[in-house]
């Protein structure tokens, strides 16, 4: 059995996660395409992931209030 940590735990959420990723990428100026994006630089991929985490933390903090 594969020990991949980036699998979607709730398959119904996959579409929403992809929309979230595309939205975060557009906010930081990275153009993603559907499917494989292995041609991104580490900086581009990191900025997309960082933006996603930033938005998740903001959402969590706003729910605490």
N, C-alpha and C positions, 0 to 999 in steps of 0.2 A: 504494500500500500504506500502511495506517495505521501510524503510529509510536507506538502506545500502549505505555506502560511498565507498565501494570497488568494485562497479560494473563497467564493461567496458562500457564506453559511446559510443564507436564506435565498434560494434561487429566484423567488419572486421579486427580490430587491435588485437584481442585476441590472435591469433597465434603468432604474432610478439612480443607481451608482454611476452608470455610464453617463447619464445626463448631468449629474453632479460634477463628474470629471471634466466633461466638455465645457461646462459653465466656468469651472475654476481655470481651465486652460485659456479660455477666451479672456478672462479677467487679467491674466498675467501676460497676454499677448503671444501665446504659444498655439500654433494651429495643429490640432490633432485630426486624424482621420479615423474613420470607423475601422476596427480591426487592428492590425499590427502597426505599432508606432516605434519600432526598434531603431529608426533613424534619428530619433531625438537625441540631443546631447544630454549628458548627465545634468547639466545646469538647467536645461529646459524641463526635464522630467522632475527634477527636484523642486523647481519652482511651482509646478502643477501640484505635486504632493504637498508641498508646504502651504499652498493656498487652500487646499482641501482641509488640512488640519486646522489652519487658522479659522476657517468658517465653521468647522465642527466645534471648536473650543468656544467661539463666540455664541453659537447656538446653545451650547450647554450652559454657559454662564448666564445667558438671558433667561433660561428656564429656572435658574436658581433664584432669581429675584422675585 
